[in-house]
Amino acid sequence: MYNFLGLVDKTRIPIINMRKLNYLWMFLFCFNSATAGSEKVVEDSVPFYFMSLEQLMNVSVSVVSDLPMNGRESPGIVTVVTADEILESGAKDLMQVLQFIPGFDFGVDVEGVVGIGVRGNWGHEGKVLMLWDGLEMNEELYSTLQFGGHYPVSQIKRIEIIRGPGSAMYGGNAEYAVINIVTINGDLDGVAVDAEYSFYKDATASQGISAAFGKKWTNSRFSFSTYQSKFIRSDRDYVDNYGNSYSMTNLSSMNSEQYRLDYSYGKFSIIAFHDNYKLLQRDGYDEVYSQAYRSRFINSAINAKVEYNVGKWKITPGVKIKFEHPWYYNSEITGDSFEPYDVTSNKNLAYVNYIIDPTKSINVIGGFQYYNLVAIDHLENSTFTDGSKTFKNYNYGGHIQAIAKTKFVNFTLGSRVAYNKYCGTSFVPRIGLTKIWDKFHVKALYSVGFRAPSVENINLNWGIKPEYTLVAEIEGGVKIGMNSYLTANLYNVTTKHPIIFYYDPMASTDNYINESRTGTRGIELDYKWKAKKWFATINYAFYTTAGQNALDEYSPLNGENVNLAFPAHKFNFIGSFSLGQHLSLNPSVSFYSKRYSIASDQTEIVTTHPEAVYANINLSKDNFFTEGLTAQFGVFNFLDEDVWYIQPYNSNHAPLPGGGREIQIRLNYSLPNKK
């Protein structure tokens, strides 16, 4: 049924033969071969410049499995970014880090919101899951993530990214990718402060400060952190498809305010988190508004859990409580098509996760989850489309994954079953084969991801169904000499019954429908070179819609085998060169092939955006006057190229400009507690 890099059956989602699946589960549990030799996992506490290439490749990751594994043997296409790499790059927010991940890019949605794309596919609404120390950052009404001056990087210890489905472990928002953020808060013992300021030619671009304090005792720990920032999206002019324009310098602010509290005692831990993101915009759905409106995205969450060891079992029950107020605006509107929106959601989730090692060569993880979600429309004279002020949903299910290490190959088999009140039952499997031979590694992976319809998907179409994505991947890697490693992976992504948003400007209404099928296929290359004082990464990503069903909503309609917004070819270079005396020079360059946008007022007009090169450079000085203080001076987009965030679907929103040349000054200070 599934021919890699070939066509997928267009008529139905593959049906998994449950009898064969059960046989495979039995095989995994009964397999008694000796444990295969496993490379030692390295924690990323070693300073970056003192890491060898081998240590860098063996940094522990947990996003694919709770079993400690390095990126080469983990059953997923994984990218790991360490805290030192983030700091040396000078990146001021998460978006700047993710732009250098193979296959990742960004486009504009509506009302100034910028979202993420993966492998040429628009992943903004519920197709990419982001976890912040286990807390889900996707809002519940549309399942979106909002990028730009939002997520700080100064408190990140490590970023682990799955390029491919993670639904078998993480559920219905992990269809295309998973971004797992591991912060310093969990093991901070001291003070960490970061302050940055940047400016364009005629305007302040950003100013932000984060501070964290942590204290460890024999059997407990406590930490508190905060982040406050003010960014602007651009110093350029926005021009809509009707010729209306405005300067974004003072009308594209992105303000972020975050607070976090961590506490643990013994095996019990709790995280409390609050995020208030404010976005000033005037670009609207398709036409420039007469004035700017400030939307707010509020997310308050708690995650409490406790661990128990019962024989070979580690059992972790917990609860997650999440209150959100996204896309919020409920003030005066003066003659614009922009409408107030005041809907809150409250999600209460209970879970039990477990880990067991039945034998030395088998690891099994799994869990059960139940949540109920209540959304309330607070606008006067406004209801959901069924006439009610309240929307209620519930979901329950379970997941399991087993990894069996043998002399010949490592097997991974996992699955998730979930039941949703409105959408029924979803089942997704994942299968992986991985193997390491000295300098080589190889992976063969097949996964099915799904996207569960969100509150507003269901509200606007009560017959909406989940979409499913089938992904086949093959990855191979080889160590070249002592200092370099090359990885290549081929993938085929096919999404069945994709949930498509469209806006009807004539009726001023939103809607969602299930389309037939879409997808991409392509290749990603990653080359790392690491010596004692030098480091460089070169990666390349290519995708095409050839052989897939290119939907008109996503296509430039000009015969090219690409989707709107996202380049078919993208090269990234990230380097770090030690100049001695704790001084390093850190250049980075991205090359984009041509991209396409489309305007559809009366007739569909395709605009070609030419190839572009975006270059940055950052000078970093450690132990600046005192131990623990790092000072940086950087220039982003120093070629002053036009930056465009293009709408990845055909809804008549003109490309949103990003910033021009930007100069940054930054101080980062860490002081450990005295023992």
N, C-alpha and C positions, 0 to 999 in steps of 0.2 A: 504493500500500500504506500509505503513511504520511501521514495528514492532520493537519497541525499543530493541536494542541489538540483533535484528534478521536481516534477510536479507533484502536488499533494491532491488526493482525491477531492474533487470540487463539490461533491454532493453531500458529504456527511463528516462528522467528527469521528475519528477512528474509535471503534468499540474495543475495549481491552477485554480479552478472554480471561474471565476471572479464574477459571480452573487452571490455566497456564500460570497466571499470576500467583496463585496459591502454591503451585509446585515450585515456583522460583523462590518464594518466601521459605518454604520448607528446606530447599537446597541451601539457602544462606544459613539457616539455623543449624543444620546438620553437618555442614562442611567442617571437617576436622583437620584440614591441612595445616601445616606449620605456618606461623605468622611470617609474612614476607618482611624482608629488611626494610625498615622505615627510617627515613632521614630524620635526624634530630631537629626538633622544632626550636626555633630561636625566638626569645622574647625581644621586643623592640626597645629594650632599655639600654642597649649598647649605643653610644653616640654614633651618629650617622657616618662621620668621616672615618671612624675606626672599624666600621663594618666591612668585612670582605664581601665579595660578590656572593659567595656561598651563604653567608649569614643573611644577606639581604633577600636572597631567594627563599630562605627557610624561615622567614618571619611567620609566626603563628597567625592563623586566621580562624575565625569561629562562625563566619557568616553562612557557610555551607553545611557545617556540622558542628555540634558541641564537642566532638572529639578533636583535640588539638592536632592540627595538620598544617603543613606548609602549602603555599599556593600551587606548587608543582603536583602534589599528590591529592589535593582536594578535588572532589567530584563536581567541579564547576569551572567556568571560565572566569577567573578571579583576578582582580587588580587590587594591590595593597599600596596605600600611600601613607608614609610614616610622618610623625609630627615634625621631624627635622627637615624632611623634604618640603613640607608645607611652609615652615618658617623660612627656609632659605629662599624659596620662590618669591617671597614677599606678598603672596596672595592675601587679600584682605577679607574675602568671604568665600563661602563654599563654592559658589558659582565659578569663580576664577580657577579653583582646583579641578572641578569636574570638566571644564572645557578641554583639558589635556588628557582625558580618558578616551581610549579608542572607541569610536562609535557614538560618543556622547556629543550632543549639541543642544542649542536652545532656540526657541521661537516665541513669538508673541501670541497670547490668547486674545483677551479683550480687556479694556479698562486698564491698560498699562501693565498687566500681569504677564510675566515671562515664565514659560514652563520648559520642560525638558523633552528631548527626543533621543531615541536609542536606535542605532543601526538604521537610520533613515525613517523610522516610524515615530509618529507623534505619541509620546507617552505621558502627556500632561495629566489627563484625567484618569487616575486610578490604575495606570499601567506600570508605574514605577513606585516601589515602596521605599520610604526612607525611615530608618530607625535611628533614634538618638538615645543610645544606652537603653535600648529596648522600648522606648516610647515612640509611637507612630506619629510622624509629623504630617501625614496626609490628612487634610480636613475631611469631615464625614459627609458634607452636603454634596460636593462635586468630586471629592477624592483628589483634589489638586495639591500641588506643591508650588510655592511662589518663590522665585529666585531673584536675587539682586539686593544686596545690602540687608539680607535677612538672617542667614545662618553664619555665626562667627566661626573662625577656624583656630583662634588662638588657644582654645581649651581642648582641642582635638588631640588625642594620643595616636589614633590610627583610623584610617578609612578603609573599609573592606567593601569591595563592589563585586557583585555577581552580574556579569553581562549575560543575561539569559533568565529563564523563568525561575522563580523561587516560591511559586505557589504551593508546592508540596509541603514546604516547611512553614511558610508565612501567610498563606491564604490569598484572598481575592484582590489584593492591590499589588501583588508581586509578579505581574504577568510578563513584563519585559526585562526587568532588572531589579536588584535590591541594593540600596546604599546603606551600609551599616556603619554608623559613627560610634567609635569608642572614645570616650573623653578621659581627661586626666582626673575627673572628679572622684572616680572610684578609688584611687590610690594616692591622692594628693596629700602630702604632709608638709605644709608650708604655705607660702604665698606666691601667687602668679599674677602678674599684671601686664597688660598689653595696651598700648595706646598708639593710634595711627592718625595721620592727617594727610590728605592728598588734595590736589587742586588741578583744574584745567587752566587754560590760558586766562580766562576772565571770570572764573567762578570756583568756589570750593566744591570739590568732588565728593569728599567723604571725611568724616571725623568720627572716630569710635574709640571706646575704651571698654575693656573687660577686666574684671578682677575676680580672683578666686582665692579662698582660704580653706585649708583642710587640716585636720588634726587626727592623728591615729593614736589609739591606746592599745593595750594588750589584746582586748577582745572586741573593740568597737572602733568606729571612725565617724567623723562628721565633716561635712564640707558645705560651703555656701559659695555661689558664684552669681555674677550679674554681667550683663552686656548691654551697653547703650550706644546707639550709633545714629548718624544722620548721613544719608547718601543722596545723590541725585543720579538719575538714570543717564542723563546726557546733557551736554552743553550745545546740542545741535537743534535745528528746527524740525518739527514733525509736520509733514504735509500729507493730508488725507487724499483719497482717490477722487475728490471733487475739487481739489486745488486749495482748500482751506489750510491754514498753517498757524503755528504758534511756536514761540521759543520754549524749549523744555528746561532751560537753565533754572528757572524758579518755579516750574510747574511739573516736576517729575520727581519729587522727593520720596525717599524710602526710609522711614524711620523704624528702628527696631529697638524693642525693650524686652529684656529677658531676665528672669530670676530662677534660681534653682537651689534646692536644698536636698542634701543626701545624708542619710543616717543609716548605720548598721550596728547591730549588736549580735554577736555570735553569727548564727545562720540566717538571722532576720535582716532585711534591708528594705528601705523605702526611699523613693525619689519623688519629689514634688517639683513641678515645672510650670512656669507661666511665660507665655510669649504674646507680645502685643506688637503686631506689625502694621504700620500705617503707610498707605500708598496714595500719593497725590497724583491724579491723572486727568487728562482732558481729551484723550484720543478716542474714548468711547468704543462702540462696536464697529462703526464704519465711518462716522462723521465727527469732525472736531466739535466738541461742546462749546457753548458760549462762555463757560467758566470752568474752573477746575473743581473736582470733587475728590474728597478724601475717603477712601475705603479702608476699613479696618479688618484685620484677621487676628482674632483672639483665640488662644489655645491654652487651656489649663489642664494639667494631667497629673495623676498620681499612679505610681506603680509600687505595690507592696508585695513582697514574697518572702518565703521562708524555705530553707532547704532541710531535707531529712535524708539520712543515710540508713537504709534498711537492708542489711545484707549486701548484696551486689547492686542494689538499686539506689539511685539518687532521685528522690522525688521532690518536686518543687511546686507546691500550690501557690497561687497568687491572685491578686485582683488588680485590674487597671480601670481607673475612672477618668473619663475625659469629657470636659465641657468646652464647647467651641462656639464662636460667634464670627464666622468667616463672611467675607464679602459685605460687611455691614456698612450701610449708609442710610440714615433716617433723618435727614435735615432738608432744608428748603431746596427746591429745584426750580430753575427759572427758564421755562420754555424749551428744555432739552428733552431728547428721547430717553435719557438716563432715568431709571426708576429706582425708588427707594427699595432696599432689601434689608430685612430684619428678621432673620431666622436663626435660632439657636439649636444646637444639638447636644444631647447628653448620652454618652455611651458607657455602660457598665459591663465589664467583661470579667469573668472568672475563668481560671485555667488551672490545669494540673499538667506539668511536664515531667518527663522521667528520662533517665539514662540508665542503661544496664549493659554490662559486658558479660554475656553468657559464657564466652570462652575468651582466651587470650587473643583470638583472631577476629572476633565479631563484636561490633559496637552497635547498639540499638538505641535510638532516641525516639520520642514520640510525645503525644499529649492530647488533651481534650480541652475544648474551649466552648464557652457559651456567652453570648452577649445579647443585651437588649439595648435598643437605641430609640430615643424619643426626640423628635424635632418639633419645634413650636414656632409658628408664624406670629410675630408680635405686632405686625402692622395693623392699624385700624382698617376695617373693611377689606382685609385681605385674608385669603385662605389657601390651602393646598387645592389642587384641581378637583379633588373629590368633595370639596365644600367644607372640609374640616380644618380647624386651627392646629390640629396635632397630627403628626405622622409617627406611627409606631412600627418598629420592625424588630425581628429577633433572628439569631443565627446560632447554630450549634454544629459541632463537627469534631473530627479528630485527625491526627496525622501520625505517621510512623515512617522511620527511615532506618535501614540497616546497612552497615558497611562491613564487608567480610574481606580481610586481608589474607591472601594466599601467596604461595611461592610464584605463581604465574601471573596473577593479575588481581587487582582490588575491585570487588563488586560493590556497587551501591544500588539499592532498590528502595524507593520511597513512594508514598502516596498520601493524598488528603481527600477526605470526604467531608462536604459541608452542606448543610441544609439551611436555606433562607426562606423566610415566610412568604415572600413574593415571588421568588425565582426558582424554588424547588431545590433539587439535589444536584450538586456538582462533584465530579470525581476527576482527579488529575494524578497521573503517575509520573515518576522520574526514574530513569535507569542510567547507570554510569559504569564504565570500565576505565580504570586508570592503571598506569604502570610506570615505574621509574627504573631505568637501567643506568646506573652511574651518571654519565653525562647527558642522558636522554630521558625524556618523559613523553607519554602519549595519553590522550583522553578521547573516549568516544562516549557521547552523551545524547540522551533523548529525553526531553522534558515536555510536559504539557502544563501551561499556565492558564489561569482564568482571571477574568475581571468581573467581580460581582457588581451589578448595578448599584449606584449610590442613591441617596435620598432623592435628589432632584432628577436623576435619570428616571426613576420610577414615577415620581410625581408628574413629569411631563409626558410619560408614556407608560401606562400601567401594564402594558403587555410586553415591556422590554425584557430581554433574556440575557443571561451572562454570555460574554464572548470567550472564546478559547483560542490559545496560541500554541501551536506545535513547533518545537524547535529541535533540530538535529545539529550537532556540533562535533567537529573533530579538531583536536588541538595536538600539536607536536612541538617539542622544544629540545634544544641542543646547546650544551655549553661549548663555546668556541674558545680554545686556549684557556688561559687562567683567569681572564678578566671580563669575558663577555658571554652573554646568553641570548639566544634568539628563540622567540616563540611565534608560532603561526597558528591561526585557527580559521576554519571554514564553518559557515553557519547557513542555515536555511530557516527562515521565520515565516510561518503562515498563520494568520489570524482568521478564525472562522466566526462569522456573525458579528463583526466589529460594531461596537456601539459608537455611532457617529453623531456629533453635534452639528446642527445647522441653525442659522439665524435667518429669518424671513424679514428683510428690511421693510417690505411693503406692509406686512401685518404687525411688525415690531414684536415678533414672538420667537421664543427659543423652542427647540424640540430635539428629541433624540430618537434614533431609529437603529435597528439592526440591519447592517448591510450584508452582502453575501460573503466576501472574502477579500483579504488583502495580505501584503507581506513583502519581505525583501530577502535577499540572499547576498552573501559577500564574504570578504576575507579581512582579517585583522592581523597585523604584524607588530611585534614589539621586540625591540633590541635594546639590551641594557649593557652598558660598559662601566665597570667599576674598578678603580685602582685606589691606592691609599688616600690620595688627595684629589682625585678627579672622579666625576660621575657624569654619565650622560645617558639619556633615554631617547630613542627615536621610535615613534610608533606611526603606523599608517592604517587607515580604515577605508574600505571601499564597500559600497553597497549598490545594488541594482534592483529594480522592480521587474526586470525581464523574467518571463516565465511565471510571474505572479499576476494576480488580478489587480491592476492599478486602478483604484477607485477615482472617479472624477472629482470627488470632494478633496482628495489629497494630491491630485496630479496637476502639473502645469499645462496639460492638454496640448503639448507641442511636439509630441513624438519622442521626447527624451525618456529614458528608462529610469527616472528619478521621481522622488516626491517633492512637493513644494518645500521651500525653506532650507532643506538639508543638502549639503554638497555630496556628490558621489564620491569624491576623493578628499581626504583630509590627512595632512602630515603634521605631526607635532615633534618638536625637539625641546627637551628640558635638560639643562646642564648645570653643573656646579663645580667650580674650580677653586681650589684653595690657593690663596696668594701668600700664605704664611702669616704668622702673628695673629691668628684667629680671624683672618680676613678672607672673604670668599666673594667670587663674582659668579652670578647666577643668571644666565641668559635663558630665554624661552622664546620659541617661534612656532606659530601655527600657520599653515598654508591651507586655504580653502579653494576648491575648484568652484566653477560658476554655480550660482544658485538662481532659483526662479521664484518670483512672486506673481500673483494674479489679481487683477481688479475686475469686478463683475458688476458694474453699475448697469449699463445697458448691454454692452457687448464685453466678452471676456478678453482682457488685454493682458498678455504675458510680458513681464519685465525680466530681463536677464541681468543679474548682478555679477559683474566680472570677478575673475580670480582675485584673491586678496591675501596679503601677508600681514599678520599681526605679530609684532615683536615687542618683547619686554626685556628689561635688564634690571637686576637688583644687586646692590652692593651691601654686604652684610659683615658686621664687625662684632664678634663675640667678646665677652668680658671687656666691654667698653668702659674704661675707667674703673670699673669694679666688677668682681666676679658675679656672674649670673645675669648681667645686663647685656642685651644685644641691641645694637643700633643699626638701622637700615636706611638706605636711600635708593629709591627705585623709580624707573620711568616705564609706564605701561603704554602700549600702542605708540611707541616713540616714532613710528613712521607716519602717524596721524592718519591712518586709513579710516575710511568710512566703515562703521560697525552697523550691521543691520540685524534686527530680530524680526524675521519674516513669519507671517501667519502660515502655519503648516496645513491649513484647510481653507477651502474656498468660501470665504465669508466677507470679502470686500474690505478687510482691514489693511491699510497701507503698512509697509515695513516701519517698524519702530526704531529710530536711531539709538545707538549706544554712544558712549563717550569718545572724545578725541584723545589727543595726547594728554597723559595724566602723570603728574609727579607726586611721589609719596615719600613721607618721612615716618619712621616707625621706631618705637622703643618697646622691647619685651624684657621683662625682668622676672626672675624666679628666685625665691629665697626659701630653702628648706628649713624646717624647724630644727632647733638644736636638740641633739639626743641627750 
